[in-house]
Amino acid sequence: MTPDLFGRHRAVLPDWLALYYEDPLEITHGEGRHVWDAAGNKYLDFFGGILTTMTAHALPEVAKAVGEQAGRILHSSTLYLNRPMVELAERVACLSGIPDARVFFTTSGTEANDTALLLATAYRRSNTILAMRNSYHGRSFSAVGVTGNRGWSPTSLSPLQTLYVHGGVRTRGPYAHLDDREFTDACVDDLKDLLGHTRAPAALIAEPVQGVGGFTSPPDGLYAAFREVLHERGILWIADEVQTGWGRTGEHFWGWQAHGQNGPPDIVTFAKGIGNGMSVGGVVARAEIMNCLDANSISTFGGTQVTMAAGLANLAYLLEHDLQGNARRVGGLLLERLRAVAARVPHVREVRGRGLMIGVELTRPGSDEAAPEAASAVLEEARAGGLLIGKGGGHDTSALRIAPPMSLTVAEAEEGAAILERALRSV
């Protein structure tokens, strides 16, 4: 980024609008798994615009669909019939696993979660929400109100009463020393105890893998055990699949499927990858829940023809090229490669994740104390080596986040791992 553009950015945009790097980067174009900056430097992209470039940069199939649709009509709102929106809704409803599903499209994951909270509280006639510690659900007033990550929650004011449940972080907290079965049992007991001290909540909202929280997750089956407790009391389960959906975790198409022993969630939210960079989010719910609102509503920009065309083309490419399988295979190789690297780097506390959703948590050597300055240093060194990654975590942003486009090749995975190894060793 040129100094002039950086200065202009700071003059007109909010101070709290975060920028990566001491010398912020202006990305001008991309292709496949690579992007270029304004100075002509080429980077291997292991973050995909925060898990949004799901298939590839400048994917011809998506670019063609957007161009053709833009040449006809861009937008008409939900007040008129919209063929691309109906077609994408049919595909998403079928893929969701939710019986008698209805789909509502939004422009972002934040808005999707906001809608899910509206539906759940209206359906249950309760403004109490259960959420997970270390969670992140967006930047709207209601989404911030259920976010359990202090670094992304700027106010305690909220239209909701939020109660936080333990279990989203496997390797920290009072139950970290337990095995998976004991950990799950302890979290279920904690949930039952919490429910004994409050009026009936509307829903539990949970990310199957906590994204901003540093790609942490509970043992498989924990949310199924939670669901059993919730179902007995009529409490809904909202799965926030904004970062985990569409096969990114490799093993499953949806993150909730690692916890699906008792059936699908009542509500699923999605966004990011489905549009491959276009503004697409949405909510899937059983008809009785989706249709519970007794007032008129519209979405001016949710489900526009051009974003729906992008989503249809992108989803078709993902399914036809088995990118879920690629995420499982290439992600598994990358995960093992990074674990081998971590064994030789004292700063690395844990390498975790599944598929192409990998977190590397950094601490001060010999302790569990977070090392955010180390994470920032690795971010800078990786960029200098030609690799873009992200960071996050509930412990002072000390986790590196790795989530490349799901078409990543084995050679690119090895190249990225080698750059990251050099960056980690430089700390």
Disulfide bonds with the S-S distance in Angstrom:
none
